[in-house]
C-alpha cells in the first residue's frame, strides 16, 4: 500500500531525513521508532504532503504522491493525526467529526443547505466506533487530552481512509488513557480493516500492537522487520531498547 524509497529532506543544510525506506502492506500495523530528532515526524509530513521531499519516491497504492498537496493525498485514502492535537476546539465533538465527513462527501460548498441534519448517521457511527458518542455534544476544548487525541483519530476516520497515520497517538496520556487507545488502534485494524502506520516512544505499546517495526536514527532507516527481529537486533538494543553493549 505504501512504499517510501530513498527519501531525503534537508532544512538549511541539515539532513532531517536521509535515504529513508519504508514498506507497508495492506492490513499491516507498522510502527516507526527512534529517538527525538530521528526524523519520524518529518517522514510523516513527507508522506502526508505537509512537506515536499528533496529526492526519492513515495508510492501510495502504486502512485507517486511525493510533493502532492495534503488534500489530494487525503482524497486518495490516506488520513492522519498529528503530534500536537489539531481539532476545532470551539466546536462540539459531533461537529468536528461531521465537518470531516461532509468534506469527504463534498457537501461543504452549498451555502444554502443547513449542515445540522447532514451525515448524522455516519458521524454518530464514527463516534461510536471510537467511544465518544456519549460526549457528542461536548465542546472539544473541554475534553481531556486523551479524548482530544481520540477525537483527532475520529476526524481522520471521517475521510474514510485506507491508510491511517498516527503521530505519537498516546503522547501525554495517562496509563488508563493509553490502555484505551491501544485497544482502539487494535479495533480499527481488526474490525475496520484499516492499515495503520504510527510512531511512538512507548515501547510496550509498539511491541504489543505492531506486526512490523521500522527504526530510524539520524534521519536514516537502520532496520525494518517483524517485532522479534527488531527486538533482537544488537544495534537497536543498544540504541533504543536499553540492551547491553
C-alpha atoms as one frame of an Amber mdcrd trajectory, in Angstrom:
protein
   0.000   0.000   0.000   2.858   2.388   0.835   6.475   2.384  -0.293   8.987
   5.053   0.718  12.125   4.709  -1.373  15.324   6.672  -0.746  13.617   9.816
   0.504  15.770  12.795   1.514  14.753  16.068   3.152  17.107  18.851   4.304
  16.442  22.142   6.093  19.123  24.812   5.580  21.756  22.150   5.124  20.581
  19.947   7.996  19.604  16.496   6.684  16.424  15.647   8.616  15.599  12.542
   6.554  18.438  10.732   4.857  17.585   7.969   2.396  14.570   6.688   4.356
  12.899   3.485   3.214   9.606   2.031   4.409   7.235  -0.661   3.142   3.650
  -1.012   4.380   1.422  -3.816   3.113  -2.376  -3.676   3.177  -3.627  -4.649
   6.628  -0.295  -4.016   8.368   0.105  -2.207  11.677   3.564  -0.663  11.306
   5.456   1.303  13.955   8.271   3.767  13.305  10.534   4.206  16.316  13.669
   6.166  17.125  14.941   8.891  19.468  13.819  12.500  19.391  15.222  14.145
  16.275  15.466  10.869  14.349  13.183  12.224  11.606   9.972  10.328  12.337
   7.568  13.284  12.229   9.378  14.782   9.242   8.932  11.468   7.430   5.201
  11.506   8.225   4.946  15.102   6.957   6.600  13.989   3.707   4.158  11.093
   3.315   1.123  13.256   4.163   2.081  16.112   1.854   2.842  18.706   4.533
   6.432  18.733   3.219   7.922  18.115  -0.225  10.887  15.695  -0.386  14.148
  16.819  -1.964  14.526  13.438  -3.661  13.157   9.910  -3.582   9.746   8.377
  -4.207   6.659   7.942  -2.024   4.264   5.453  -3.611   0.726   5.132  -2.248
  -1.267   2.349  -3.892   1.280   2.386  -6.714   1.105   6.140  -7.413   3.911
   8.556  -6.597   2.427  11.112  -4.191   5.702  12.901  -3.357   5.025  16.636
  -3.461   1.233  16.392  -3.827  -0.785  18.722  -1.561  -2.310  17.145   1.568
  -5.937  17.411   0.390  -5.211  15.374  -2.728  -3.407  12.709  -0.716  -6.314
  12.643   1.743  -8.845  12.119  -1.055  -6.735   9.191  -2.277  -7.367   7.417
   1.029  -4.611   8.485   3.421  -5.676  10.023   6.732  -3.556  11.134   9.676
  -3.439  12.599  13.141  -0.716  14.902  14.419   1.761  15.020  17.281   0.115
  18.227  18.524  -3.669  17.874  18.701  -5.292  19.517  15.687  -9.057  19.929
  16.243 -11.705  22.664  16.159 -11.702  23.471  19.883 -14.815  25.700  19.838
 -16.997  23.180  18.030 -18.650  20.177  19.636 -17.300  16.659  19.318 -20.122
  15.856  16.890 -19.498  18.955  14.772 -15.770  18.189  14.489 -16.351  14.773
  13.002 -19.314  15.980  10.950 -17.069  18.551   9.241 -14.642  15.800   8.235
 -17.443  13.592   6.918 -19.072  16.405   4.933 -15.708  17.418   3.491 -15.101
  13.881   2.285 -18.614  13.706   0.844 -18.038  17.102  -0.839 -21.121  18.599
   0.799 -19.469  21.721   2.237 -19.911  24.050  -0.730 -23.688  24.646  -0.580
 -24.166  27.807   1.473 -27.954  27.473   1.432 -28.214  23.971   2.897 -28.076
  23.767   6.711 -25.449  21.330   7.921 -27.169  20.343  11.161 -29.067  17.419
   9.651 -26.368  16.180   7.272 -24.331  12.998   7.714 -25.778  12.432  11.195
 -25.823   8.627  10.963 -22.286   8.418   9.601 -20.941  10.844  12.206 -22.601
   9.001  15.067 -21.265   5.683  13.764 -17.699   7.027  13.817 -18.101   8.468
  17.306 -19.499   5.151  18.469 -16.558   3.252  16.996 -14.042   5.341  18.985
 -16.076   5.529  22.200 -17.002   9.224  22.083 -20.701   9.053  21.217 -21.713
   9.868  24.807 -19.657  13.096  24.518 -21.020  14.158  21.126 -22.498  17.426
  22.423 -19.481  18.479  24.468 -17.300  21.389  23.357 -13.950  19.970  22.265
 -11.854  22.432  24.222 -13.320  20.980  27.428 -12.287  17.391  26.684  -9.402
  15.681  28.427  -6.145  15.454  26.495  -6.713  11.748  25.909 -10.198  12.302
  24.496  -8.874  15.069  22.240  -6.292  12.667  20.808  -9.008  10.068  20.211
 -11.230  12.717  18.626  -8.453  13.555  16.181  -8.449   9.895  15.120 -12.212
  10.173  14.621 -11.697  13.202  12.360  -9.298  11.146  10.256 -11.835   8.312
  10.083 -14.377  10.792   8.732 -12.417  10.881   5.473 -12.745   7.079   5.101
  -9.005   6.365   4.895  -7.465   3.103   3.781  -4.175   4.016   5.482  -4.259
   5.828   8.819  -1.089   7.577  10.051  -0.871   8.339  13.781   1.915  10.567
  15.127   2.529   9.607  18.779  -1.116   8.678  19.475  -0.592   8.217  23.239
   1.694  11.222  23.919   0.722  12.927  27.179  -1.888  10.325  28.102  -2.401
   8.705  31.484  -1.809   4.934  31.742  -5.574   4.364  31.658  -5.989   6.525
  28.534  -3.049   4.752  26.899  -4.661   1.361  27.506  -7.912   2.592  25.930
  -6.012   3.922  22.906  -4.146   0.639  22.428  -7.449  -1.227  22.344  -8.867
   1.353  19.929  -5.961   1.001  17.469  -6.308  -2.783  17.603 -10.052  -2.439
  16.988  -9.573  -0.124  13.994  -7.163  -2.603  12.449  -9.190  -5.716  13.199
 -12.796  -4.590  12.717 -12.445  -1.843  10.101  -9.564  -3.451   8.212  -7.503
  -0.262   8.348  -3.820  -0.252   7.528  -2.085   1.725  10.288   1.293   3.452
  10.373   2.301   5.109  13.640   5.308   6.463  15.514   5.550   6.102  19.253
   8.031   6.293  22.135   6.106   3.827  24.318   7.898   0.545  23.550   5.280
  -1.534  25.379   2.621  -0.154  23.041   4.804  -0.653  19.965   5.561  -4.299
  20.639   2.004  -5.075  21.718   0.253  -3.952  18.533   2.739  -3.629  15.625
   3.319  -6.521  13.248   6.284  -4.679  11.702   8.680  -2.035  13.017  10.997
   0.397  11.236  13.763   2.038  13.259  15.150   5.472  12.371  18.412   7.036
  13.500  19.677  10.437  12.341  17.099  10.503   9.544  18.036   7.067   8.201
  16.174   3.758   8.238  18.515   1.356  10.023  16.319  -1.748  10.275  12.813
  -2.830   9.284  11.147  -6.126  10.105   8.915  -8.127  12.487   8.978  -7.138
  16.185  11.128 -10.055  17.333  13.702  -9.415  14.619  13.898  -5.769  15.652
  13.951  -6.639  19.361  16.908  -8.977  18.827  18.878  -6.581  16.640  22.038
  -5.603  18.544  22.112  -2.066  17.198  18.501  -1.470  18.167  19.019  -2.950
  21.641  21.975  -0.698  22.275  20.489   2.496  20.871  16.793   2.287  21.761
  15.782  -0.597  23.962  18.449  -0.424  26.648  20.307  -3.600  25.735  23.856
  -4.322  26.816  26.781  -3.339  24.643
